[in-house]
Amino acid sequence: MPTIAVASPKGGSGKSTVSVLLGTEMARAGGKVTFLDCDPNRSISIWARLKDKLPARIAVRNDIDENNIVSRIRELDRGGRIIIADLEGIASRLVSRAISQADLVLIPMRATALDANIGMQTAGLIAKQERVLARRIRYAVVLTMTRAILSQQHRKTERRLKQQGIAVIRPSLMERAAFAALFDLGGDLQAMPAQGRMDKAIANARGFAMAVYNHLLTQRQEGTHEPARRPRVQGQQRPIGGGQIPDPGSQHPTAQ
């Protein structure tokens, strides 16, 4: 089953929100999901403790460090779990090792030039792992806290990302009261008391999860072990301002 790493060095990018929405929607679709809470803030663990019982088919592990991250992922993968790793916001050995095992890395960011340039530091870390492993590591940007009417800055940021060959998950995750309330109320969107336009929030989360699933499916069809070929990454790029989830056939390489 797939391993999805969610990574960003930018605080407030929506990293844990992306993780929880993706995991709960995949569990709703029938997948067995384990969150690896690798962020020192322990946002996923805090979310998990807000309810007496986690949503069905969801587990949370926070006993993760740089020494056991690879073995934990492989253990869960053998058990048929979808793994979502909410990573710490710094370039560390733990982050590098998690990325080395990932079938897909999601990079959440707000649609601003500053957030995009800081967020794309993760792409530089991915490029280093690609060189070490001699294989491509798929990644995609998730734009978070967006609005129904897109600003000029949003359009420009998304256009620049696409010009650099960087995949952008669509739909983006909009700024919704229900998404923020997950970390006040716990559980998932479907079990939550009404927070604003719940129908819109649920449709947005479901569409986002389906887009990630389709990204994984495309990856499986294309193959995952072709030589690494990448768009421009940190240090090379121009600034950006100016039902059941199927097994995508992941094979986890040896971490360095």
Protein Blocks (a to p, Z undefined) as FASTA:
>chain_A
ZZdddddfbghklmmmmmmmmmmmmmmnopacddddfbfklmmmmmmmmpmbdcehiacd
fbbcfklmmmmmmmmmmnopacdddddfbdcfklmmmmmmpcbdcddddddfklmmmmmm
mmmmmmmmmmmnopacddddddehiafbdcfklmmmmmmmmmnopacddddddddfklmm
mmmngpafklpccehjfklmmmmmmmmmmmmmmmmmmmmmnopabccdddddehjaccfk
lmccddehiacdddZZ
